[in-house]
């Protein structure tokens, strides 16, 4: 196998990993699979930690899971030097290291990326402060893995981030120059292909958030129906529906900071961090992703002008963001509480026309 680690022989599966894998397989013999076997073999993962046992553990778990391009290093400076040649799809990185810490390593690696390329960093932590988490997120961290690590959690968090990375590469590498379903190869993905990629990307974001299964599709459907009730044309409705699939791009990171592994009640009280999603989408030329950008950029604005970040009022807030704000709030609060709260905020927090459209959708359903 090609999986290997530098600065030591870490490729032989150690007993601790084997025992942990055995125990977890007894508890959950068929954990969810998010990636195909060929995707695991092709994915390139770099593991960086100054503690050799941690590097060996992660490399062994991923090797056991079928990854064939895993490189582990204990010197962050060597990792930065190797970064360009290895071209990882994911970097698993410790923050507290001598000589060069994880923040410096992330900054140095990101300088080698082209433009606004999306490359996820999975941060290894034992006990990290909120300030360090915020700093890590602003440097490019996409998720956190707490020590001591379980093999299943290592594998699933790696797969969640790699799934997002692979889907992003598929969408970003093929500009949507043809909107028709039978677009020839070489002229961009067809409308059906774009829809499938966005749906799978949304599902992969859900996978990292407990109790979020189906959230992307529910919010997407509701946002589309509200757009229809508002008299939007078919193209706009489709774009709103597709864009809403990715509304968790902002929420995912704040959930990791604020609540660790949030339950439903905790999640309902967490406000998204749109900057995290906007960094991923910056520079996109794909219409649905551009709509997602507009949604995330204005999701915290209020109809009465008292929101963030620009204090926009009324119709100055993009319609897509006004629709998503209502659809997301309704899905978070649920049927009974959601309707009452949304009606009470009509004309202050929410666009009253969008609220009225939601009520018509609910009555028709």
C-alpha positions as CSV (number, residue, x, y, z in Angstrom):
1,X,0.0,0.0,0.0
2,X,1.0,3.6,-0.6
3,X,-0.1,4.8,2.8
4,X,3.0,5.8,4.8
5,X,4.3,8.1,7.4
6,X,7.6,10.0,7.5
7,X,9.8,10.5,10.5
8,X,9.3,6.9,11.6
9,X,7.8,3.6,10.6
10,X,4.1,4.2,11.3
11,X,2.6,1.9,8.7
12,X,2.2,-1.3,10.7
13,X,-1.2,-1.3,12.4
14,X,-0.7,-1.1,16.2
15,X,-2.5,-3.2,18.7
16,X,-4.4,-0.3,20.3
17,X,-6.0,0.6,16.9
18,X,-6.9,-3.0,16.2
19,X,-8.5,-3.4,19.7
20,X,-10.5,-0.1,19.3
21,X,-11.6,-1.1,15.8
22,X,-12.8,-4.5,17.1
23,X,-14.7,-3.0,20.0
24,X,-16.4,-0.4,17.8
25,X,-17.3,-2.9,15.2
26,X,-19.2,-4.9,17.9
27,X,-21.2,-1.8,18.9
28,X,-21.8,-0.6,15.3
29,X,-21.0,-3.3,12.8
30,X,-22.2,-1.2,9.8
31,X,-21.3,2.5,10.2
32,X,-22.5,4.9,7.5
33,X,-20.5,5.0,4.3
34,X,-20.1,8.3,2.6
35,X,-17.3,7.6,0.1
36,X,-16.7,4.9,-2.5
37,X,-13.7,2.7,-2.3
38,X,-12.0,4.2,-5.3
39,X,-12.5,7.7,-3.8
40,X,-10.7,6.6,-0.6
41,X,-7.8,5.1,-2.7
42,X,-7.4,8.4,-4.6
43,X,-7.9,10.8,-1.7
44,X,-4.6,12.3,-0.4
45,X,-4.4,13.0,3.4
46,X,-1.6,14.6,5.3
47,X,-1.3,14.1,9.0
48,X,0.9,16.4,11.1
49,X,1.5,16.1,14.8
50,X,4.7,16.4,16.8
51,X,3.7,13.3,18.8
52,X,4.6,10.2,16.8
53,X,2.0,8.0,18.5
54,X,-0.8,10.4,17.4
55,X,0.5,10.3,13.8
56,X,0.7,6.6,13.8
57,X,-2.8,6.2,15.3
58,X,-4.5,8.4,12.6
59,X,-2.4,6.9,9.8
60,X,-3.2,3.3,10.9
61,X,-7.0,4.1,11.2
62,X,-7.1,5.5,7.7
63,X,-5.0,2.7,6.3
64,X,-7.3,0.2,7.8
65,X,-10.3,2.1,6.3
66,X,-8.8,1.8,2.8
67,X,-6.9,5.0,2.2
68,X,-3.8,4.5,0.2
69,X,-2.3,8.0,0.0
70,X,-1.8,9.0,3.6
71,X,1.4,10.8,4.7
72,X,2.2,11.4,8.3
73,X,4.9,13.9,9.6
74,X,6.0,15.0,13.0
75,X,7.8,18.2,11.8
76,X,5.4,20.9,10.7
77,X,8.1,22.7,8.8
78,X,8.7,19.6,6.7
79,X,4.9,19.3,6.2
80,X,4.8,22.9,4.8
81,X,7.8,22.0,2.5
82,X,6.1,18.8,1.4
83,X,2.6,20.4,0.9
84,X,3.0,21.5,-2.7
85,X,4.4,18.2,-4.0
86,X,2.0,16.0,-2.0
87,X,-1.1,18.2,-2.9
88,X,-3.3,16.9,-0.1
89,X,-7.1,16.9,-0.2
90,X,-7.3,17.1,3.6
91,X,-4.8,18.1,6.3
92,X,-5.1,16.6,9.8
93,X,-3.2,19.0,12.0
94,X,-2.3,19.5,15.6
95,X,-2.1,23.1,16.9
96,X,0.4,22.9,19.7
97,X,3.8,22.0,18.1
98,X,7.3,23.3,18.8
99,X,9.1,25.4,16.2
100,X,6.0,26.1,14.1
101,X,2.6,25.8,15.6
102,X,-0.5,24.6,13.7
103,X,-1.8,28.2,13.1
104,X,1.5,29.1,11.3
105,X,1.5,25.8,9.4
106,X,-2.1,26.5,8.2
107,X,-1.2,30.0,7.1
108,X,1.9,28.8,5.2
109,X,0.0,26.0,3.5
110,X,-2.9,28.3,2.5
111,X,-0.4,30.6,0.8
112,X,0.5,27.8,-1.6
113,X,-3.2,27.3,-2.7
114,X,-4.4,28.7,-5.9
115,X,-6.9,31.5,-5.5
116,X,-9.8,30.6,-3.1
117,X,-9.3,26.9,-3.4
118,X,-11.3,24.9,-0.8
119,X,-9.0,22.7,1.3
120,X,-10.3,21.4,4.6
121,X,-8.1,21.3,7.8
122,X,-9.2,18.9,10.5
123,X,-7.7,20.0,13.8
124,X,-6.5,17.6,16.5
125,X,-7.3,19.0,20.0
126,X,-7.2,17.8,23.6
127,X,-8.6,20.9,25.3
128,X,-8.8,24.0,23.2
129,X,-10.1,27.4,24.2
130,X,-12.9,29.2,22.3
131,X,-10.5,31.9,21.2
132,X,-8.2,29.2,19.7
133,X,-11.1,27.6,18.0
134,X,-12.2,30.9,16.5
135,X,-8.6,31.6,15.3
136,X,-8.3,28.1,13.8
137,X,-11.6,28.6,11.9
138,X,-10.4,31.9,10.5
139,X,-7.2,30.2,9.4
140,X,-9.1,27.5,7.4
141,X,-10.1,24.8,10.0
142,X,-13.3,23.0,9.0
143,X,-13.7,20.6,11.9
144,X,-12.2,19.4,15.2
145,X,-11.2,16.0,16.4
146,X,-10.8,15.7,20.2
147,X,-8.2,13.5,21.8
148,X,-8.4,10.7,22.8
149,X,-9.7,9.7,19.4
150,X,-12.0,6.8,18.5
151,X,-11.3,5.1,15.1
152,X,-14.9,5.5,14.0
153,X,-14.9,9.2,14.7
154,X,-11.5,9.7,12.9
155,X,-12.8,7.9,9.9
156,X,-16.2,9.6,9.7
157,X,-14.9,13.1,10.3
158,X,-12.2,12.6,7.6
159,X,-14.8,11.2,5.2
160,X,-17.2,14.1,5.8
161,X,-14.6,16.6,4.9
162,X,-13.2,14.7,2.0
163,X,-16.7,14.3,0.6
164,X,-17.2,18.0,0.7
165,X,-13.8,18.6,-0.9
166,X,-14.4,16.1,-3.7
167,X,-17.9,17.5,-4.5
168,X,-16.5,21.1,-4.4
169,X,-13.8,20.1,-6.9
170,X,-16.4,18.6,-9.2
171,X,-18.6,21.7,-9.2
172,X,-15.8,24.3,-9.2
173,X,-13.7,22.6,-12.0
174,X,-16.6,22.7,-14.5
175,X,-18.1,26.1,-15.0
176,X,-21.9,26.1,-15.5
177,X,-21.8,27.5,-19.0
178,X,-24.8,25.6,-20.3
179,X,-28.1,25.6,-18.4
180,X,-29.8,22.8,-20.4
181,X,-30.0,19.2,-19.3
182,X,-28.2,17.8,-22.3
183,X,-25.2,20.0,-22.2
184,X,-22.3,18.4,-24.1
185,X,-19.2,17.3,-22.2
186,X,-16.6,20.0,-22.0
187,X,-19.3,22.8,-21.8
188,X,-20.0,22.4,-18.1
189,X,-22.2,20.1,-16.1
190,X,-25.9,19.7,-17.0
191,X,-28.6,21.2,-14.8
192,X,-29.3,17.7,-13.5
193,X,-25.7,17.1,-12.7
194,X,-25.4,20.3,-10.9
195,X,-28.5,19.5,-8.8
196,X,-27.1,16.1,-7.9
197,X,-23.7,17.5,-6.9
198,X,-25.3,20.2,-4.7
199,X,-27.7,17.7,-3.1
200,X,-24.8,15.4,-2.2
201,X,-22.7,18.3,-0.9
202,X,-25.6,19.4,1.3
203,X,-26.0,15.8,2.6
204,X,-22.3,15.6,3.4
205,X,-22.6,18.8,5.5
206,X,-25.5,17.3,7.4
207,X,-23.5,14.2,8.2
208,X,-21.1,16.3,10.4
209,X,-24.1,17.6,12.5
210,X,-26.0,15.2,14.7
211,X,-29.8,15.4,14.4
212,X,-29.5,17.2,11.1
213,X,-30.4,14.4,8.7
214,X,-32.8,15.7,6.0
215,X,-32.4,19.4,7.1
216,X,-30.9,20.5,3.8
217,X,-33.7,18.9,1.7
218,X,-36.4,20.2,3.9
219,X,-35.2,23.8,3.9
220,X,-34.5,23.6,0.2
221,X,-38.0,22.4,-0.6
222,X,-39.6,25.0,1.6
223,X,-37.5,27.8,0.2
224,X,-38.5,26.8,-3.3
225,X,-42.2,26.6,-2.5
226,X,-42.1,30.1,-0.8
227,X,-40.4,31.5,-4.0
228,X,-43.2,30.0,-6.1
229,X,-45.8,31.5,-3.8
230,X,-44.1,34.9,-4.3
231,X,-44.5,34.6,-8.1
232,X,-40.9,34.0,-9.0
233,X,-40.2,32.5,-12.4
234,X,-39.1,28.8,-12.7
235,X,-35.4,29.6,-13.2
236,X,-35.3,31.7,-10.0
237,X,-37.3,29.1,-8.0
238,X,-34.8,26.3,-9.1
239,X,-31.9,28.5,-8.2
240,X,-33.3,29.3,-4.8
241,X,-34.1,25.6,-4.1
242,X,-30.6,24.5,-5.1
243,X,-28.8,27.3,-3.2
244,X,-30.7,26.5,0.0
245,X,-29.3,23.0,-0.1
246,X,-26.0,24.5,1.1
247,X,-27.3,26.8,3.9
248,X,-25.4,24.6,6.4
249,X,-22.1,25.8,5.0
250,X,-22.1,28.6,7.5
251,X,-23.8,26.8,10.4
252,X,-21.5,23.8,10.5
253,X,-18.5,25.6,11.8
254,X,-20.3,27.6,14.5
255,X,-21.9,24.4,15.8
256,X,-18.5,22.9,16.2
257,X,-17.3,25.9,18.2
258,X,-20.3,26.6,20.3
259,X,-21.8,23.3,21.1
260,X,-19.3,20.5,20.2
261,X,-21.8,17.9,19.1
262,X,-25.0,19.8,19.4
263,X,-28.3,18.2,20.2
264,X,-31.5,19.5,18.5
265,X,-32.2,22.0,21.3
266,X,-28.7,23.4,21.3
267,X,-28.6,23.6,17.5
268,X,-31.8,25.7,17.4
269,X,-30.2,28.4,19.5
270,X,-26.9,28.6,17.5
271,X,-26.7,31.4,14.9
272,X,-24.7,30.5,11.7
273,X,-21.4,32.0,10.8
274,X,-21.9,33.0,7.2
275,X,-18.2,34.1,6.8
276,X,-17.2,30.4,6.9
277,X,-19.4,29.6,4.0
278,X,-18.5,32.7,2.1
279,X,-14.8,31.9,2.2
280,X,-15.5,28.6,0.5
281,X,-17.7,30.1,-2.2
282,X,-15.7,33.2,-2.9
283,X,-15.1,33.6,-6.6
284,X,-17.6,31.0,-7.8
285,X,-19.2,31.5,-11.3
286,X,-21.9,28.9,-10.7
287,X,-25.3,30.5,-10.5
288,X,-26.7,28.3,-7.7
289,X,-23.5,28.9,-5.6
290,X,-23.7,32.7,-6.3
291,X,-27.2,32.6,-4.9
292,X,-26.0,30.7,-1.8
293,X,-23.4,33.5,-1.4
294,X,-26.2,36.2,-1.4
295,X,-28.2,34.1,1.0
296,X,-25.3,33.7,3.5
297,X,-24.1,37.3,3.2
298,X,-27.5,38.6,4.3
299,X,-29.0,35.8,6.3
300,X,-28.7,37.8,9.6
301,X,-30.2,41.0,8.2
302,X,-33.6,42.0,9.6
303,X,-36.6,43.5,7.7
304,X,-36.6,46.5,10.1
305,X,-32.9,47.2,9.5
306,X,-31.7,46.0,12.9
307,X,-29.7,43.1,11.6
308,X,-26.1,42.2,10.6
309,X,-23.7,42.8,9.0
310,X,-24.9,45.8,6.9
311,X,-28.0,46.9,8.7
312,X,-30.0,46.5,5.4
313,X,-33.7,47.3,5.6
314,X,-36.7,45.9,3.7
315,X,-36.3,45.3,0.0
316,X,-32.6,46.1,0.1
317,X,-32.1,42.6,1.6
318,X,-31.8,40.1,-1.3
319,X,-35.0,38.2,-1.7
320,X,-33.1,34.9,-1.6
321,X,-31.8,35.7,1.9
322,X,-35.3,36.8,3.1
323,X,-36.7,33.5,1.9
324,X,-34.0,31.4,3.5
325,X,-34.3,33.2,6.8
326,X,-38.0,32.2,7.1
327,X,-37.5,28.7,5.8
328,X,-34.6,27.9,8.0
329,X,-36.3,29.4,11.1
330,X,-39.4,27.4,10.5
331,X,-37.4,24.2,10.1
332,X,-35.4,24.8,13.3
333,X,-38.5,25.6,15.5
334,X,-40.8,23.0,14.1
335,X,-44.4,23.2,12.9
336,X,-46.3,24.5,16.0
337,X,-43.7,26.9,17.5
338,X,-42.3,27.9,14.2
339,X,-45.5,29.4,12.8
340,X,-46.4,31.3,15.9
341,X,-42.9,32.8,16.3
342,X,-42.6,33.7,12.6
343,X,-45.9,35.4,12.6
344,X,-44.9,37.4,15.7
345,X,-41.8,38.6,13.9
346,X,-43.4,39.5,10.6
347,X,-42.6,43.1,9.7
348,X,-39.7,43.2,12.2
349,X,-37.3,40.4,11.8
350,X,-38.9,38.8,8.7
351,X,-40.3,40.1,5.4
352,X,-44.2,40.1,5.9
353,X,-44.7,39.0,2.3
354,X,-42.4,36.0,2.8
355,X,-44.2,35.1,6.0
356,X,-47.5,35.3,4.2
357,X,-46.2,33.1,1.5
358,X,-45.0,30.5,4.1
359,X,-48.5,30.5,5.6
360,X,-50.1,29.8,2.2
361,X,-47.6,27.0,1.6
362,X,-48.5,25.5,5.0
363,X,-52.2,25.8,4.3
364,X,-51.8,24.1,1.0
365,X,-49.8,21.2,2.5
